[in-house]
Structures are given as C-alpha cells and as structure tokens.
Amino acid sequence: MTTGSENIGMVLASGSPRRIEILRRYGLSFRVLPAEIDESIFPGEDVFAYCDRVAREKWLAVAARQSVRPGEILIAADTIVALERVRFGKPVSREDAFRMLRALSGRAHVVHTALVVGMKTSGGFSLTATATDTTVNMALLSEDLISAYVESGDPFGKAGGYAIQNPDFRLVSSFAGCYASVVGLPICHLDALLRRMHAAPAETAEKSCRYRLEGYCDLDCAALKRGMPVSRETVSAAAPVRNIKKESVLNEVQR
C-alpha cells in the first residue's frame, strides 16, 4: 500500500531532537516550527489534563501562524512524568535533577504523552487528539550513579530528568506500554492517526520504530489501532488562539 505522505506538507510543532529523530526514522518529510507558549500548570489542575491541554495549545499556537498553510498536517505532543500524580518537569538545576532522580529511584511512575494531529483548513482548524500512558519501573539508583548521571548533563531538557534510551546509564528496570512515548513521541499512535488521514508513509510504524526493531518494545500496535481512544475537534478561525508568544522557525527537516 502506498500513501500520499510525500505530497503533503507536514509540520512538527516541537524542537525536541528526540521527536525529530523519531519522525525522520518514520520516513516523514517535515518542517520544524517549535511552539513557544506559557506551559505553566493551573492551580489544582490534574497533571494528565495539563499535559493534554499543553499539547493542544502547542498545536493551535503553531497552526495559527501565517507560515502554516491550509492542508498542511501539523503534529504536536507533550510528555510528562508523574509520580503519584505529581508532575516532574524538566530539571532547572543540578539540585533539581538530584531531587527528581532520588524520588523516582526504585519506584514505578507514569509517563503520559498527549498527541495532537490535524490541519489548518480555509475556515479554521481540524484536529484529533489521543494520549498514552506508559508505566516505568525505575531501578534502585545509588548516589554515585545519580551523581555521575547528573554530571553527564543528560537529565537536562528531559521530563523527569532522565532518558530511558541512554545506552551508558541503565536507569530503568522495566516498563509496560510504548517505549517511544517515553522518549517523547508514540509513533504507533501517530501512525494510526495519519493513516486515518491517508497521510502515513507506506512503511508502517512497526517496521520503522527503532525501539521495536532493537527489541526494546513489544507493544501490540495492531490492537492499539483498533482500540485507541481519540477526540476530534473543529476550531473556527475566528476563535481566539491563546498562549501565542512568537513565531520561531528552527530548521527544515527532509527525509
């Protein structure tokens, strides 16, 4: 089966190197337009609802830009780490990274990734959202291991202060769910949404996901696609799009 993905403009509303790498391996040609919004959590806001909201606001903020053309497909995502429904964001200092890793050590936590895919139309915006949870069991981390990991600089820029895919520091003992989601973009979920839009590459996500090919992930993608919950929304172009800061083009990524 072939699709028309090579003829459809695509935009990734993120400057994350990990999301860019996942999409490139998936076989998409796309532009990178990072969303610059206020990601503050509201008082009393549920952490998972917060993540879903931020992904949607990223999508709308970028979709509203004049440089995004009607018919282009826009992809946005947000990922959080939650321990007992307390959000762990990106560490802002060495001390913050130490605090997060000590708290996560030897415990199970949830990585929640919200994904929004859709396009700008002549009259507004059409978008579809889904989300996935992966349970991650952290290994018992010694102070020496935490110190070495923090000094490596790897915790910074990552939710929860760690990267599951780091080959030099094995911080995770096991997980249940989507490995790519923990990295930052659930590729099987994205594949399911794009196929509904007839915009996916001919190669399926199962055959292009490096984490699946390398034996890290055994998610049943076929079952996922049959039962994946989604929400659809149409937003009028006349509706105000909140949270926009400024337009910033990072780079152009080609297959």
Short mmCIF file of the C-alpha atoms (twelve columns), coordinates in Angstrom:
data_MODEL
# 
_entry.id   MODEL 
# 
loop_
_atom_site.group_PDB 
_atom_site.id 
_atom_site.type_symbol 
_atom_site.label_atom_id 
_atom_site.label_alt_id 
_atom_site.label_comp_id 
_atom_site.label_asym_id 
_atom_site.label_seq_id 
_atom_site.Cartn_x 
_atom_site.Cartn_y 
_atom_site.Cartn_z 
_atom_site.pdbx_PDB_model_num 
ATOM 1   C CA . MET A 1   0.000   0.000  0.000  1 
ATOM 2   C CA . THR A 2   1.225   3.493  -0.705 1 
ATOM 3   C CA . THR A 3   0.045   6.803  0.605  1 
ATOM 4   C CA . GLY A 4   0.354   10.380 -0.419 1 
ATOM 5   C CA . SER A 5   2.503   11.473 2.533  1 
ATOM 6   C CA . GLU A 6   5.317   12.584 0.238  1 
ATOM 7   C CA . ASN A 7   2.936   15.084 -1.401 1 
ATOM 8   C CA . ILE A 8   1.519   16.514 1.832  1 
ATOM 9   C CA . GLY A 9   3.269   19.262 3.752  1 
ATOM 10  C CA . MET A 10  3.907   18.379 7.386  1 
ATOM 11  C CA . VAL A 11  4.940   20.464 10.371 1 
ATOM 12  C CA . LEU A 12  6.284   19.316 13.740 1 
ATOM 13  C CA . ALA A 13  5.369   21.780 16.484 1 
ATOM 14  C CA . SER A 14  8.418   20.884 18.556 1 
ATOM 15  C CA . GLY A 15  12.148  21.461 18.550 1 
ATOM 16  C CA . SER A 16  12.834  18.274 20.533 1 
ATOM 17  C CA . PRO A 17  15.787  16.410 18.978 1 
ATOM 18  C CA . ARG A 18  14.228  13.129 20.099 1 
ATOM 19  C CA . ARG A 19  10.899  13.813 18.386 1 
ATOM 20  C CA . ILE A 20  12.708  14.961 15.256 1 
ATOM 21  C CA . GLU A 21  14.744  11.741 15.177 1 
ATOM 22  C CA . ILE A 22  11.668  9.547  15.647 1 
ATOM 23  C CA . LEU A 23  9.830   11.275 12.778 1 
ATOM 24  C CA . ARG A 24  12.842  11.074 10.487 1 
ATOM 25  C CA . ARG A 25  13.152  7.333  11.088 1 
ATOM 26  C CA . TYR A 26  9.430   7.009  10.449 1 
ATOM 27  C CA . GLY A 27  10.023  8.395  6.952  1 
ATOM 28  C CA . LEU A 28  8.275   11.761 7.002  1 
ATOM 29  C CA . SER A 29  9.372   14.986 5.338  1 
ATOM 30  C CA . PHE A 30  8.517   17.867 7.637  1 
ATOM 31  C CA . ARG A 31  9.267   21.377 8.787  1 
ATOM 32  C CA . VAL A 32  10.077  22.165 12.407 1 
ATOM 33  C CA . LEU A 33  8.193   25.071 13.996 1 
ATOM 34  C CA . PRO A 34  8.647   24.934 17.771 1 
ATOM 35  C CA . ALA A 35  5.665   26.102 19.779 1 
ATOM 36  C CA . GLU A 36  6.554   28.827 22.244 1 
ATOM 37  C CA . ILE A 37  3.755   29.019 24.785 1 
ATOM 38  C CA . ASP A 38  3.307   29.501 28.503 1 
ATOM 39  C CA . GLU A 39  3.401   25.947 29.888 1 
ATOM 40  C CA . SER A 40  2.521   26.862 33.468 1 
ATOM 41  C CA . ILE A 41  0.200   24.453 35.227 1 
ATOM 42  C CA . PHE A 42  -3.054  25.904 36.584 1 
ATOM 43  C CA . PRO A 43  -3.671  25.728 40.353 1 
ATOM 44  C CA . GLY A 44  -5.337  22.410 41.120 1 
ATOM 45  C CA . GLU A 45  -5.081  21.180 37.516 1 
ATOM 46  C CA . ASP A 46  -4.779  17.413 37.089 1 
ATOM 47  C CA . VAL A 47  -1.342  16.572 35.717 1 
ATOM 48  C CA . PHE A 48  -2.664  14.444 32.858 1 
ATOM 49  C CA . ALA A 49  -5.281  17.029 31.889 1 
ATOM 50  C CA . TYR A 50  -2.465  19.591 31.982 1 
ATOM 51  C CA . CYS A 51  -0.407  17.562 29.511 1 
ATOM 52  C CA . ASP A 52  -3.370  17.136 27.168 1 
ATOM 53  C CA . ARG A 53  -4.089  20.871 27.327 1 
ATOM 54  C CA . VAL A 54  -0.492  21.886 26.635 1 
ATOM 55  C CA . ALA A 55  -0.278  19.604 23.579 1 
ATOM 56  C CA . ARG A 56  -3.484  21.148 22.218 1 
ATOM 57  C CA . GLU A 57  -2.286  24.696 22.889 1 
ATOM 58  C CA . LYS A 58  1.044   23.966 21.189 1 
ATOM 59  C CA . TRP A 59  -0.853  22.693 18.158 1 
ATOM 60  C CA . LEU A 60  -3.181  25.712 17.984 1 
ATOM 61  C CA . ALA A 61  -0.385  28.228 18.552 1 
ATOM 62  C CA . VAL A 62  1.625   26.905 15.611 1 
ATOM 63  C CA . ALA A 63  -1.426  26.279 13.395 1 
ATOM 64  C CA . ALA A 64  -2.399  29.939 13.761 1 
ATOM 65  C CA . ARG A 65  0.839   31.148 12.184 1 
ATOM 66  C CA . GLN A 66  0.661   32.551 8.689  1 
ATOM 67  C CA . SER A 67  3.565   30.354 7.609  1 
ATOM 68  C CA . VAL A 68  1.424   27.235 8.156  1 
ATOM 69  C CA . ARG A 69  -0.602  26.676 5.008  1 
ATOM 70  C CA . PRO A 70  -4.114  25.209 4.721  1 
ATOM 71  C CA . GLY A 71  -3.818  21.495 4.012  1 
ATOM 72  C CA . GLU A 72  -0.520  21.059 5.830  1 
ATOM 73  C CA . ILE A 73  -0.621  18.424 8.559  1 
ATOM 74  C CA . LEU A 74  0.570   19.608 11.944 1 
ATOM 75  C CA . ILE A 75  1.859   17.315 14.720 1 
ATOM 76  C CA . ALA A 76  2.181   18.416 18.354 1 
ATOM 77  C CA . ALA A 77  2.920   16.481 21.531 1 
ATOM 78  C CA . ASP A 78  3.661   16.955 25.192 1 
ATOM 79  C CA . THR A 79  5.154   14.472 27.642 1 
ATOM 80  C CA . ILE A 80  5.129   14.480 31.427 1 
ATOM 81  C CA . VAL A 81  6.460   12.195 34.134 1 
ATOM 82  C CA . ALA A 82  4.063   11.703 37.049 1 
ATOM 83  C CA . LEU A 83  4.784   10.028 40.366 1 
ATOM 84  C CA . GLU A 84  1.596   9.568  42.371 1 
ATOM 85  C CA . ARG A 85  0.008   12.244 40.170 1 
ATOM 86  C CA . VAL A 86  2.725   14.769 40.977 1 
ATOM 87  C CA . ARG A 87  4.288   16.218 37.841 1 
ATOM 88  C CA . PHE A 88  8.029   16.001 37.284 1 
ATOM 89  C CA . GLY A 89  9.029   18.519 34.651 1 
ATOM 90  C CA . LYS A 90  12.450  19.265 33.222 1 
ATOM 91  C CA . PRO A 91  15.087  19.900 35.899 1 
ATOM 92  C CA . VAL A 92  16.205  23.506 36.111 1 
ATOM 93  C CA . SER A 93  19.385  22.857 38.102 1 
ATOM 94  C CA . ARG A 94  21.716  20.099 39.305 1 
ATOM 95  C CA . GLU A 95  19.905  20.078 42.635 1 
ATOM 96  C CA . ASP A 96  16.564  19.714 40.879 1 
ATOM 97  C CA . ALA A 97  17.865  16.763 38.837 1 
ATOM 98  C CA . PHE A 98  19.182  15.086 42.011 1 
ATOM 99  C CA . ARG A 99  15.807  15.590 43.699 1 
ATOM 100 C CA . MET A 100 13.871  14.038 40.816 1 
ATOM 101 C CA . LEU A 101 16.129  11.018 40.414 1 
ATOM 102 C CA . ARG A 102 16.171  10.308 44.146 1 
ATOM 103 C CA . ALA A 103 12.370  10.485 44.237 1 
ATOM 104 C CA . LEU A 104 11.970  8.166  41.225 1 
ATOM 105 C CA . SER A 105 14.614  5.647  42.360 1 
ATOM 106 C CA . GLY A 106 13.191  2.164  42.889 1 
ATOM 107 C CA . ARG A 107 9.617   3.258  42.208 1 
ATOM 108 C CA . ALA A 108 7.058   2.990  39.426 1 
ATOM 109 C CA . HIS A 109 5.880   6.150  37.715 1 
ATOM 110 C CA . VAL A 110 3.742   7.038  34.698 1 
ATOM 111 C CA . VAL A 111 4.927   8.729  31.525 1 
ATOM 112 C CA . HIS A 112 1.955   10.386 29.827 1 
ATOM 113 C CA . THR A 113 2.272   11.653 26.260 1 
ATOM 114 C CA . ALA A 114 -0.511  13.651 24.634 1 
ATOM 115 C CA . LEU A 115 -0.542  13.744 20.832 1 
ATOM 116 C CA . VAL A 116 -2.479  16.138 18.583 1 
ATOM 117 C CA . VAL A 117 -2.616  15.813 14.788 1 
ATOM 118 C CA . GLY A 118 -4.647  17.826 12.308 1 
ATOM 119 C CA . MET A 119 -4.602  20.546 9.703  1 
ATOM 120 C CA . LYS A 120 -5.479  24.135 9.037  1 
ATOM 121 C CA . THR A 121 -8.482  24.499 6.743  1 
ATOM 122 C CA . SER A 122 -9.820  27.502 4.863  1 
ATOM 123 C CA . GLY A 123 -12.260 28.166 7.699  1 
ATOM 124 C CA . GLY A 124 -10.309 27.160 10.780 1 
ATOM 125 C CA . PHE A 125 -8.626  24.133 12.266 1 
ATOM 126 C CA . SER A 126 -9.465  20.426 12.380 1 
ATOM 127 C CA . LEU A 127 -7.614  18.356 14.950 1 
ATOM 128 C CA . THR A 128 -7.633  14.908 16.524 1 
ATOM 129 C CA . ALA A 129 -6.099  14.131 19.907 1 
ATOM 130 C CA . THR A 130 -5.092  10.983 21.746 1 
ATOM 131 C CA . ALA A 131 -2.849  10.123 24.672 1 
ATOM 132 C CA . THR A 132 -0.973  7.143  26.031 1 
ATOM 133 C CA . ASP A 133 0.389   6.119  29.422 1 
ATOM 134 C CA . THR A 134 3.491   4.014  29.949 1 
ATOM 135 C CA . THR A 135 4.343   2.639  33.390 1 
ATOM 136 C CA . VAL A 136 8.081   2.836  34.028 1 
ATOM 137 C CA . ASN A 137 9.805   0.996  36.865 1 
ATOM 138 C CA . MET A 138 12.965  2.797  37.886 1 
ATOM 139 C CA . ALA A 139 15.958  0.806  39.085 1 
ATOM 140 C CA . LEU A 140 17.377  1.485  42.528 1 
ATOM 141 C CA . LEU A 141 19.811  4.292  41.854 1 
ATOM 142 C CA . SER A 142 22.866  4.727  44.033 1 
ATOM 143 C CA . GLU A 143 24.091  8.200  44.930 1 
ATOM 144 C CA . ASP A 144 27.213  7.554  42.853 1 
ATOM 145 C CA . LEU A 145 25.114  6.628  39.804 1 
ATOM 146 C CA . ILE A 146 22.859  9.657  40.224 1 
ATOM 147 C CA . SER A 147 25.876  11.927 40.617 1 
ATOM 148 C CA . ALA A 148 27.582  10.535 37.510 1 
ATOM 149 C CA . TYR A 149 24.374  10.824 35.508 1 
ATOM 150 C CA . VAL A 150 23.731  14.406 36.560 1 
ATOM 151 C CA . GLU A 151 27.338  15.347 35.805 1 
ATOM 152 C CA . SER A 152 26.919  13.874 32.303 1 
ATOM 153 C CA . GLY A 153 24.347  16.595 31.596 1 
ATOM 154 C CA . ASP A 154 21.802  14.124 30.231 1 
ATOM 155 C CA . PRO A 155 18.962  14.894 32.680 1 
ATOM 156 C CA . PHE A 156 18.519  18.436 31.416 1 
ATOM 157 C CA . GLY A 157 15.828  19.122 28.848 1 
ATOM 158 C CA . LYS A 158 14.007  15.886 29.694 1 
ATOM 159 C CA . ALA A 159 10.808  15.399 31.670 1 
ATOM 160 C CA . GLY A 160 11.597  13.604 34.901 1 
ATOM 161 C CA . GLY A 161 15.298  14.270 34.473 1 
ATOM 162 C CA . TYR A 162 16.196  11.078 32.639 1 
ATOM 163 C CA . ALA A 163 16.370  9.458  29.209 1 
ATOM 164 C CA . ILE A 164 15.223  5.853  29.011 1 
ATOM 165 C CA . GLN A 165 17.244  5.388  25.818 1 
ATOM 166 C CA . ASN A 166 20.643  6.447  27.211 1 
ATOM 167 C CA . PRO A 167 22.986  3.490  26.493 1 
ATOM 168 C CA . ASP A 168 25.536  4.477  29.135 1 
ATOM 169 C CA . PHE A 169 23.163  4.752  32.093 1 
ATOM 170 C CA . ARG A 170 20.591  1.984  32.537 1 
ATOM 171 C CA . LEU A 171 18.220  3.724  34.903 1 
ATOM 172 C CA . VAL A 172 15.037  1.784  34.101 1 
ATOM 173 C CA . SER A 173 14.487  -1.815 35.192 1 
ATOM 174 C CA . SER A 174 11.270  -2.440 33.217 1 
ATOM 175 C CA . PHE A 175 8.295   -0.740 31.600 1 
ATOM 176 C CA . ALA A 176 4.810   -1.516 30.304 1 
ATOM 177 C CA . GLY A 177 3.481   0.380  27.309 1 
ATOM 178 C CA . CYS A 178 5.013   2.388  24.484 1 
ATOM 179 C CA . TYR A 179 8.799   2.859  24.670 1 
ATOM 180 C CA . ALA A 180 8.811   5.593  22.011 1 
ATOM 181 C CA . SER A 181 6.285   7.549  24.072 1 
ATOM 182 C CA . VAL A 182 8.750   7.687  26.961 1 
ATOM 183 C CA . VAL A 183 11.326  9.056  24.525 1 
ATOM 184 C CA . GLY A 184 8.789   11.697 23.505 1 
ATOM 185 C CA . LEU A 185 6.575   10.593 20.603 1 
ATOM 186 C CA . PRO A 186 4.350   7.466  20.443 1 
ATOM 187 C CA . ILE A 187 4.979   6.511  16.844 1 
ATOM 188 C CA . CYS A 188 2.346   3.748  16.625 1 
ATOM 189 C CA . HIS A 189 -0.310  6.187  17.825 1 
ATOM 190 C CA . LEU A 190 0.856   8.780  15.307 1 
ATOM 191 C CA . ASP A 191 0.824   6.166  12.560 1 
ATOM 192 C CA . ALA A 192 -2.791  5.291  13.394 1 
ATOM 193 C CA . LEU A 193 -3.889  8.938  13.214 1 
ATOM 194 C CA . LEU A 194 -2.029  9.648  9.969  1 
ATOM 195 C CA . ARG A 195 -3.442  6.543  8.275  1 
ATOM 196 C CA . ARG A 196 -6.938  7.779  9.014  1 
ATOM 197 C CA . MET A 197 -5.940  10.926 7.111  1 
ATOM 198 C CA . HIS A 198 -4.305  8.903  4.293  1 
ATOM 199 C CA . ALA A 199 -1.065  10.697 5.102  1 
ATOM 200 C CA . ALA A 200 1.163   7.986  6.575  1 
ATOM 201 C CA . PRO A 201 4.281   6.601  4.889  1 
ATOM 202 C CA . ALA A 202 3.948   3.285  3.098  1 
ATOM 203 C CA . GLU A 203 6.205   1.741  5.760  1 
ATOM 204 C CA . THR A 204 4.276   1.102  8.957  1 
ATOM 205 C CA . ALA A 205 5.436   2.367  12.321 1 
ATOM 206 C CA . GLU A 206 6.015   -1.214 13.436 1 
ATOM 207 C CA . LYS A 207 8.688   -1.541 10.761 1 
ATOM 208 C CA . SER A 208 10.306  1.862  11.263 1 
ATOM 209 C CA . CYS A 209 10.348  2.224  15.062 1 
ATOM 210 C CA . ARG A 210 13.962  1.659  16.078 1 
ATOM 211 C CA . TYR A 211 12.950  0.747  19.624 1 
ATOM 212 C CA . ARG A 212 10.742  -2.051 18.330 1 
ATOM 213 C CA . LEU A 213 13.343  -3.231 15.825 1 
ATOM 214 C CA . GLU A 214 16.045  -3.257 18.504 1 
ATOM 215 C CA . GLY A 215 13.867  -5.329 20.827 1 
ATOM 216 C CA . TYR A 216 13.044  -2.685 23.439 1 
ATOM 217 C CA . CYS A 217 9.312   -2.543 22.748 1 
ATOM 218 C CA . ASP A 218 6.761   -5.292 22.112 1 
ATOM 219 C CA . LEU A 219 3.638   -3.129 22.046 1 
ATOM 220 C CA . ASP A 220 0.783   -4.724 20.080 1 
ATOM 221 C CA . CYS A 221 0.355   -1.915 17.556 1 
ATOM 222 C CA . ALA A 222 -2.463  -3.641 15.680 1 
ATOM 223 C CA . ALA A 223 -4.555  -3.974 18.838 1 
ATOM 224 C CA . LEU A 224 -3.711  -0.410 19.784 1 
ATOM 225 C CA . LYS A 225 -5.014  0.931  16.487 1 
ATOM 226 C CA . ARG A 226 -8.291  -0.953 16.912 1 
ATOM 227 C CA . GLY A 227 -8.975  0.395  20.386 1 
ATOM 228 C CA . MET A 228 -7.176  3.735  20.553 1 
ATOM 229 C CA . PRO A 229 -9.422  6.442  22.068 1 
ATOM 230 C CA . VAL A 230 -9.405  9.727  20.185 1 
ATOM 231 C CA . SER A 231 -11.183 13.064 20.426 1 
ATOM 232 C CA . ARG A 232 -11.931 15.231 17.397 1 
ATOM 233 C CA . GLU A 233 -12.393 18.972 17.378 1 
ATOM 234 C CA . THR A 234 -13.045 21.739 14.869 1 
ATOM 235 C CA . VAL A 235 -11.993 25.266 15.813 1 
ATOM 236 C CA . SER A 236 -13.178 28.326 13.909 1 
ATOM 237 C CA . ALA A 237 -10.518 30.616 12.500 1 
ATOM 238 C CA . ALA A 238 -12.380 33.463 14.199 1 
ATOM 239 C CA . ALA A 239 -11.871 31.895 17.640 1 
ATOM 240 C CA . PRO A 240 -9.032  33.441 19.657 1 
ATOM 241 C CA . VAL A 241 -5.947  31.267 19.986 1 
ATOM 242 C CA . ARG A 242 -4.498  31.827 23.434 1 
ATOM 243 C CA . ASN A 243 -0.932  31.470 24.606 1 
ATOM 244 C CA . ILE A 244 0.878   32.504 21.419 1 
ATOM 245 C CA . LYS A 245 4.280   34.062 22.101 1 
ATOM 246 C CA . LYS A 246 6.115   34.405 18.813 1 
ATOM 247 C CA . GLU A 247 6.914   32.546 15.640 1 
ATOM 248 C CA . SER A 248 10.263  30.788 15.501 1 
ATOM 249 C CA . VAL A 249 11.409  28.594 12.614 1 
ATOM 250 C CA . LEU A 250 14.077  26.196 13.878 1 
ATOM 251 C CA . ASN A 251 15.020  24.407 10.704 1 
ATOM 252 C CA . GLU A 252 13.770  22.380 7.778  1 
ATOM 253 C CA . VAL A 253 13.978  18.615 8.052  1 
ATOM 254 C CA . GLN A 254 13.802  16.428 4.969  1 
ATOM 255 C CA . ARG A 255 13.719  12.695 4.564  1 
# 
